């Protein structure tokens, strides 16, 4: 069973399609990275899944049931746009108001549980307006986790965070999936951070799903290349281009994409008068995969 199954989903605003015949599948237990440029339809799709918007057409199933089913709706938590907290109320009070709104039993225990998950148990008395951006995002996630949902939908939760804030957020999301068994659907523009935790990806463009791929599949398909530096970079490029087709000068490194023998590559350069000062083997990352995929679609 999948946590989310969408088939032929469309949503338009004033005749313009924000989501256009979109299909996607989010496996149970996944951290599903939702990727696309601004206006690609990510937030609209998340709002449709949450029931905040009504689709023009298409099917949305959550854990095998229609997304309008009251029982399955209760298994979904979401943080879209902002936490919606009262600025002059404490973290605890904001969570209590949400717990009351949800009609949860054992509210104090539930609030303590979610505060611990998001590393905020020592800040319960702090007013929301005094919290940092990272803390506010974690409070929003705590609110979404009230009631122990099986699916958590997060819209850009790491944007604007500093390095430490992103690290804490990564740890929280991994804990949620591994220790709570919760499936996470997360959109983000920070692909380097998403790549560290996502198990699956859905890539949107102009409201259409152009690629769904698991992290394992992407890693297996990723191009391997050798990055190196020499004293005479331009001269080394000319020498390498005589033997290798995939040679590029990028990010102050020479990249060679079709070399399967790194030591032989270094010896070849040395034999042609170029001493390699730095060399390493790499794979194409998520950001570069995304850029290449977008370029392919533009050319098509």
WOCOR-V379306 format. One record per pair of residues at least 12 apart in sequence whose C-alpha atoms are under 7 Angstrom apart, sorted by the first residue. I is the first residue (numbers start at 1). J is the second residue. Records with the same first field share a line. If there is no record, write none. Layout:
I->J / J
This chain:
1->28 / 63 / 64
2->25 / 26 / 27 / 28 / 63 / 64
3->26 / 27 / 28 / 62 / 63
4->25 / 26 / 27 / 61 / 62 / 63
5->24 / 25 / 26 / 60 / 61 / 62
6->23 / 24 / 25 / 59 / 60 / 61
7->22 / 23 / 24 / 58 / 59 / 60
8->21 / 22 / 23 / 58 / 59
9->21 / 22 / 23 / 55 / 57 / 58 / 59
10->22 / 55 / 56 / 57 / 58
11->55 / 56
12->56
17->207
18->41 / 44 / 207
19->41 / 45 / 207 / 208
20->207 / 208
21->208
22->208 / 209
23->209
28->183
29->177 / 181 / 182 / 183
30->183 / 184 / 199 / 200
31->183 / 184 / 185 / 197 / 198 / 199 / 200
32->184 / 185 / 186 / 198 / 199 / 200 / 201
33->185 / 186 / 187 / 194 / 198 / 200 / 201 / 202
34->186 / 187 / 188 / 201 / 202 / 203
35->187 / 188 / 189 / 202 / 203 / 204
36->203 / 204 / 205
39->206
40->204 / 205 / 206 / 207
41->206 / 207
42->187
43->155
49->67
75->149 / 150 / 151
76->149 / 150 / 151 / 152
77->144 / 145 / 149 / 151 / 152 / 153
78->144 / 152 / 153 / 154
79->140 / 141 / 144 / 153 / 154 / 155
80->154 / 155
81->155
83->140
86->128
87->127 / 128 / 129
88->127 / 128 / 129
89->127 / 128
90->124 / 125 / 126 / 127 / 128
91->124 / 125 / 126 / 127 / 128
92->124 / 125
95->111 / 143
98->143
99->146
104->147
110->146
114->142 / 145 / 146
115->142
117->172
118->138 / 142 / 172
133->161
134->161 / 165
137->157
149->182
150->182 / 183
151->182 / 183 / 184
152->182 / 183 / 184 / 185
153->184 / 185 / 186
154->185 / 186 / 187
155->186 / 187
156->186 / 187 / 188
170->197
174->197
191->286 / 287
192->286 / 287
195->286
198->215
199->214 / 215
200->213 / 214 / 215
201->213 / 214
222->283 / 284
223->283 / 284
224->257 / 282 / 283 / 284
225->255 / 256 / 257 / 258 / 281 / 282 / 283
226->255 / 256 / 257 / 280 / 281 / 282
227->253 / 254 / 255 / 256 / 279 / 280 / 281
228->253 / 254 / 255 / 276 / 278 / 279 / 280
229->253 / 254 / 276 / 277 / 278 / 279
230->274 / 275 / 276 / 277
236->274
244->258
245->258
246->258
